């Protein structure tokens, strides 16, 4: 399916052409030989086609029309900066990347690794800029990569960034003959029963795109992802709508990335487990976005406002890739994207480079990529005991107040993970205090933070299913409890046996065990559980662990969720070694043994759930060491 003028027959007969390529279906139905299509006024120098990929009969795979090989769309313009050059297909990194994450082998079908689909939409990059290679040793399991500044060509583009018109759009196709569909996922037959809020219908109504038969399948994939992985999917509809409509309206790179995301959603949410050792769509999207960020880091516009707009274009859709990685990538994958995006993010912010970025103002911005970056920066710092990539100004400007962050339709990303908007500002302040004072925070400041955390109310949208309402209350209260554990253990230096910590953990476990295990709340407790699980006594560890491993994002090896389980295993095991050593009168603890049961966090684990008298105290620094030992980050 391609957008443009109709075939010559339909034009001569004044009929509406369906514009199918290479021949018109209307001509075929009337047994008339199609005369083809008129030559486009402009031609595309480089193919944007995704190869025909394996799929199941229930889940068509989205890919770009092969017509773009046959009928070029536009010639890139030239200017004094030189002709646009597109890298050959062979130069595109066949990425799976360094450290210890998902992928053991590099996909051999290089046609899946399409070169930059439309360098125009990114804007200029200096022809003389350093080149970058993404590569992976065969022993690698992660998307995270090592960078070499010499091998992959950079994209030289005109000085004035252009917005592409419609390029060859996506369509859905059935499996190619001879492809074994059991290797690829089918849609979950029960997925509609999970749509208690009619998210699919709401998104379909919001994205009414005429003339795009493939839009229905893309909406299906997006709605499945939203239902399964968004805390409040209805509030995410405006964002999804904008992404889909812009993808079809702008074409080129935007459309290409949108289809990759839809295919990834189909792979992940199918009933057949996706092949974690060979996920071509995720590898392609990850590699492409990293290349955009690297290219953007080497180019600066002459004026501050022009450079800010350029950076905004470069960082767009990092929101999608980070959200994907939080579910099916590793911590090292996420940190790698965040690190490469950091300088581009700062240039995209309105705040003067000499000042700190104002967090409340940024959380109210309409740009989802900026909101996403700061949200993940704050949360990852808290969850891994790593410094934030940036410090933030947490004072409220005159036009904002903290009350605006405690409303049902608040400005932040509560709808993404369930973290209350007001808590994001407090967590950013706590992260900075931890960097400045460690565990020696002034008691008065700590008391003020505790009162502020306890005093805020939780928000649940009205009119939703009662089970969803209860699940969302549990998630938000759990984030409150996680913030209190962070305050007591991180900033006040308490260990897991401190009375303040045990009281908070007991309240959490009462809440946790008082609701049925289901997608909400369990899927949205994976992140805060990294904090809430630290003080877990022996009797609570096995229930926490088993319930987490019932989740897709925790049971599949080499995912962030699975790493959370393994980090907790490691922390508990080392703490118990210290407890046993202390009971035996040892002069020093033993910290060399990791968690039992192998690296995958399997259900066969038989770690530290023994005699409570040997359960050692966990301290906040154990979190940093556990992350390093399990993820390398």
VENBEL-V713976 format. One record per residue. N is the residue number from 1. SS is DSSP state (hx for helix, st for strand, lp for the rest). NEAR is the number of other ideal C-beta (glycine too) atoms within 10 Angstrom. Layout:
N/SS/NEAR + N/SS/NEAR
This chain:
1/lp/18 + 2/lp/22 + 3/lp/16 + 4/lp/16 + 5/lp/12 + 6/lp/19 + 7/st/26 + 8/hx/16 + 9/hx/19 + 10/hx/21 + 11/hx/14 + 12/hx/10 + 13/hx/14 + 14/lp/7 + 15/lp/15 + 16/lp/8 + 17/lp/20 + 18/lp/16 + 19/lp/19 + 20/lp/18 + 21/lp/20 + 22/lp/15 + 23/lp/15 + 24/lp/24 + 25/hx/14 + 26/hx/20 + 27/hx/22 + 28/hx/12 + 29/hx/9 + 30/lp/12 + 31/lp/6 + 32/lp/14 + 33/lp/9 + 34/lp/19 + 35/lp/15 + 36/lp/16 + 37/st/23 + 38/lp/13 + 39/lp/9 + 40/lp/15 + 41/lp/9 + 42/lp/12 + 43/lp/12 + 44/lp/22 + 45/lp/13 + 46/lp/20 + 47/lp/18 + 48/lp/24 + 49/lp/19 + 50/lp/25 + 51/lp/15 + 52/lp/15 + 53/lp/20 + 54/lp/16 + 55/lp/26 + 56/lp/22 + 57/lp/10 + 58/lp/16 + 59/lp/25 + 60/lp/19 + 61/st/25 + 62/st/26 + 63/st/23 + 64/st/23 + 65/lp/24 + 66/lp/17 + 67/hx/20 + 68/hx/20 + 69/hx/15 + 70/hx/14 + 71/lp/19 + 72/lp/16 + 73/lp/23 + 74/lp/18 + 75/lp/14 + 76/lp/20 + 77/lp/13 + 78/lp/10 + 79/lp/12 + 80/lp/6 + 81/lp/14 + 82/lp/12 + 83/lp/14 + 84/lp/19 + 85/lp/16 + 86/lp/21 + 87/lp/17 + 88/lp/10 + 89/hx/14 + 90/hx/9 + 91/hx/15 + 92/lp/21 + 93/lp/24 + 94/lp/19 + 95/lp/26 + 96/lp/31 + 97/st/29 + 98/lp/21 + 99/lp/22 + 100/lp/19 + 101/lp/30 + 102/lp/27 + 103/lp/24 + 104/lp/16 + 105/lp/13 + 106/lp/21 + 107/lp/19 + 108/lp/8 + 109/lp/12 + 110/hx/14 + 111/hx/13 + 112/hx/20 + 113/lp/22 + 114/lp/21 + 115/lp/21 + 116/lp/25 + 117/lp/29 + 118/lp/26 + 119/hx/29 + 120/hx/24 + 121/hx/24 + 122/lp/22 + 123/lp/24 + 124/lp/23 + 125/lp/22 + 126/lp/14 + 127/lp/14 + 128/lp/8 + 129/lp/17 + 130/lp/14 + 131/lp/16 + 132/lp/23 + 133/st/17 + 134/st/26 + 135/st/18 + 136/lp/25 + 137/lp/12 + 138/lp/9 + 139/lp/9 + 140/lp/23 + 141/lp/23 + 142/st/25 + 143/lp/33 + 144/lp/31 + 145/lp/25 + 146/st/14 + 147/st/18 + 148/st/13 + 149/lp/11 + 150/lp/9 + 151/lp/13 + 152/lp/21 + 153/lp/17 + 154/lp/22 + 155/lp/22 + 156/lp/19 + 157/lp/30 + 158/lp/19 + 159/lp/12 + 160/lp/11 + 161/lp/18 + 162/lp/18 + 163/lp/15 + 164/lp/21 + 165/lp/14 + 166/lp/15 + 167/lp/25 + 168/lp/29 + 169/lp/24 + 170/st/26 + 171/st/20 + 172/st/20 + 173/st/16 + 174/lp/12 + 175/lp/18 + 176/lp/11 + 177/lp/5 + 178/lp/6 + 179/lp/15 + 180/lp/9 + 181/hx/16 + 182/hx/9 + 183/hx/13 + 184/lp/22 + 185/lp/21 + 186/lp/17 + 187/st/17 + 188/lp/16 + 189/lp/9 + 190/lp/8 + 191/hx/17 + 192/hx/12 + 193/hx/8 + 194/hx/15 + 195/lp/17 + 196/lp/13 + 197/lp/18 + 198/lp/14 + 199/hx/22 + 200/hx/19 + 201/hx/11 + 202/hx/18 + 203/hx/22 + 204/hx/15 + 205/hx/12 + 206/hx/15 + 207/lp/22 + 208/lp/10 + 209/lp/16 + 210/lp/5 + 211/lp/11 + 212/lp/17 + 213/lp/12 + 214/lp/20 + 215/hx/20 + 216/hx/12 + 217/hx/19 + 218/hx/27 + 219/hx/22 + 220/hx/21 + 221/hx/25 + 222/hx/25 + 223/hx/24 + 224/hx/24 + 225/hx/24 + 226/hx/25 + 227/hx/21 + 228/hx/20 + 229/hx/24 + 230/lp/23 + 231/lp/21 + 232/lp/24 + 233/hx/24 + 234/hx/16 + 235/hx/18 + 236/hx/21 + 237/hx/21 + 238/hx/12 + 239/hx/20 + 240/hx/22 + 241/hx/18 + 242/hx/14 + 243/hx/21 + 244/hx/23 + 245/hx/16 + 246/hx/15 + 247/hx/26 + 248/hx/21 + 249/hx/13 + 250/hx/18 + 251/lp/23 + 252/hx/26 + 253/hx/23 + 254/hx/22 + 255/hx/28 + 256/hx/28 + 257/hx/24 + 258/hx/24 + 259/hx/27 + 260/hx/28 + 261/hx/25 + 262/hx/26 + 263/hx/27 + 264/hx/24 + 265/hx/23 + 266/hx/28 + 267/hx/25 + 268/hx/24 + 269/lp/21 + 270/st/20 + 271/lp/14 + 272/lp/15 + 273/lp/12 + 274/lp/20 + 275/lp/15 + 276/lp/18 + 277/lp/14 + 278/lp/18 + 279/lp/24 + 280/hx/26 + 281/hx/25 + 282/hx/27 + 283/hx/24 + 284/hx/24 + 285/hx/24 + 286/hx/28 + 287/hx/21 + 288/hx/25 + 289/hx/23 + 290/hx/25 + 291/hx/26 + 292/hx/28 + 293/hx/22 + 294/hx/22 + 295/hx/26 + 296/hx/26 + 297/lp/20 + 298/lp/14 + 299/lp/18 + 300/lp/15 + 301/lp/17 + 302/lp/7 + 303/lp/9 + 304/hx/13 + 305/hx/9 + 306/hx/13 + 307/hx/16 + 308/hx/16 + 309/hx/16 + 310/hx/22 + 311/hx/27 + 312/hx/17 + 313/hx/18 + 314/hx/27 + 315/hx/25 + 316/lp/23 + 317/lp/23 + 318/hx/25 + 319/hx/22 + 320/hx/23 + 321/hx/26 + 322/hx/22 + 323/hx/20 + 324/hx/23 + 325/hx/27 + 326/hx/23 + 327/hx/19 + 328/hx/24 + 329/lp/27 + 330/lp/28 + 331/hx/28 + 332/hx/25 + 333/hx/30 + 334/hx/25 + 335/hx/21 + 336/hx/26 + 337/hx/23 + 338/hx/19 + 339/hx/12 + 340/hx/23 + 341/hx/29 + 342/hx/17 + 343/hx/14 + 344/hx/23 + 345/hx/26 + 346/hx/16 + 347/hx/21 + 348/hx/24 + 349/lp/23 + 350/lp/14 + 351/lp/14 + 352/lp/9 + 353/lp/9 + 354/lp/5 + 355/lp/9 + 356/lp/15 + 357/st/20 + 358/st/19 + 359/hx/22 + 360/hx/24 + 361/hx/18 + 362/hx/22 + 363/hx/23 + 364/lp/18 + 365/lp/15 + 366/lp/10 + 367/lp/16 + 368/hx/20 + 369/hx/22 + 370/hx/23 + 371/hx/21 + 372/hx/23 + 373/hx/28 + 374/hx/24 + 375/hx/24 + 376/hx/25 + 377/hx/22 + 378/hx/25 + 379/hx/22 + 380/hx/22 + 381/hx/21 + 382/hx/25 + 383/hx/21 + 384/hx/20 + 385/lp/22 + 386/lp/19 + 387/lp/13 + 388/lp/20 + 389/lp/20 + 390/lp/18 + 391/lp/15 + 392/st/23 + 393/st/16 + 394/lp/18 + 395/lp/13 + 396/lp/17 + 397/lp/11 + 398/lp/5 + 399/lp/9 + 400/lp/16 + 401/lp/11 + 402/hx/14 + 403/hx/9 + 404/hx/17 + 405/hx/24 + 406/lp/16 + 407/lp/11 + 408/lp/11 + 409/lp/10 + 410/lp/19 + 411/lp/18 + 412/lp/23 + 413/lp/27 + 414/hx/26 + 415/hx/21 + 416/hx/24 + 417/hx/22 + 418/lp/27 + 419/lp/27 + 420/lp/25 + 421/hx/24 + 422/hx/24 + 423/hx/23 + 424/hx/26 + 425/hx/22 + 426/hx/21 + 427/hx/24 + 428/hx/26 + 429/hx/18 + 430/hx/24 + 431/hx/26 + 432/hx/17 + 433/hx/18 + 434/hx/21 + 435/hx/13 + 436/hx/10 + 437/hx/12 + 438/lp/13 + 439/lp/15 + 440/lp/9 + 441/lp/20 + 442/lp/11 + 443/hx/8 + 444/hx/8 + 445/hx/13 + 446/hx/16 + 447/hx/13 + 448/hx/11 + 449/hx/21 + 450/hx/16 + 451/hx/9 + 452/hx/16 + 453/hx/22 + 454/hx/10 + 455/hx/8 + 456/lp/18 + 457/lp/8 + 458/lp/16 + 459/lp/19 + 460/lp/15 + 461/lp/15 + 462/lp/6 + 463/lp/6 + 464/lp/15 + 465/lp/11 + 466/hx/7 + 467/hx/13 + 468/hx/18 + 469/hx/15 + 470/hx/16 + 471/hx/25 + 472/hx/22 + 473/hx/17 + 474/hx/21 + 475/hx/26 + 476/hx/23 + 477/hx/18 + 478/hx/23 + 479/hx/26 + 480/hx/19 + 481/hx/20 + 482/hx/27 + 483/hx/27 + 484/hx/23 + 485/hx/23 + 486/hx/27 + 487/hx/24 + 488/hx/25 + 489/hx/26 + 490/hx/25 + 491/hx/22 + 492/lp/20 + 493/lp/14 + 494/lp/21 + 495/lp/17 + 496/lp/25 + 497/lp/13 + 498/lp/16 + 499/hx/9 + 500/hx/15 + 501/hx/22 + 502/hx/15 + 503/hx/12 + 504/hx/22 + 505/hx/22 + 506/hx/13 + 507/hx/15 + 508/hx/27 + 509/hx/18 + 510/hx/9 + 511/hx/16 + 512/hx/23 + 513/hx/13 + 514/lp/9 + 515/lp/15 + 516/lp/10 + 517/lp/14 + 518/lp/13 + 519/hx/15 + 520/hx/22 + 521/hx/24 + 522/hx/22 + 523/lp/24 + 524/lp/24 + 525/lp/25 + 526/hx/21 + 527/hx/24 + 528/hx/27 + 529/hx/26 + 530/hx/25 + 531/hx/24 + 532/hx/25 + 533/lp/27 + 534/lp/27 + 535/lp/24 + 536/lp/25 + 537/lp/16 + 538/hx/16 + 539/hx/11 + 540/hx/19 + 541/hx/20 + 542/hx/15 + 543/hx/15 + 544/hx/19 + 545/hx/24 + 546/hx/12 + 547/hx/16 + 548/hx/24 + 549/hx/17 + 550/lp/13 + 551/lp/19 + 552/hx/17 + 553/hx/20 + 554/hx/24 + 555/hx/18 + 556/lp/19 + 557/lp/17 + 558/lp/22 + 559/lp/27 + 560/hx/24 + 561/hx/24 + 562/hx/24 + 563/hx/26 + 564/hx/26 + 565/hx/28 + 566/hx/24 + 567/hx/27 + 568/hx/28 + 569/hx/25 + 570/hx/21 + 571/hx/27 + 572/hx/27 + 573/hx/19 + 574/hx/24 + 575/hx/24 + 576/hx/23 + 577/hx/19 + 578/hx/21 + 579/hx/19 + 580/hx/19 + 581/hx/17 + 582/hx/15 + 583/hx/12 + 584/lp/8 + 585/lp/6 + 586/lp/12 + 587/lp/6 + 588/lp/8 + 589/lp/15 + 590/lp/11 + 591/lp/15 + 592/lp/7 + 593/lp/12 + 594/lp/18 + 595/lp/24 + 596/lp/12 + 597/lp/18 + 598/lp/13 + 599/lp/15 + 600/lp/16 + 601/lp/27 + 602/lp/13 + 603/lp/11 + 604/lp/9 + 605/lp/21 + 606/lp/10 + 607/lp/19 + 608/lp/25 + 609/lp/19 + 610/lp/12 + 611/lp/11 + 612/hx/10 + 613/hx/9 + 614/hx/18 + 615/lp/23 + 616/lp/23 + 617/lp/17 + 618/lp/25 + 619/lp/19 + 620/lp/23 + 621/hx/13 + 622/hx/24 + 623/hx/24 + 624/hx/12 + 625/hx/16 + 626/hx/28 + 627/hx/22 + 628/hx/15 + 629/hx/16 + 630/hx/25 + 631/hx/24 + 632/lp/16 + 633/lp/19
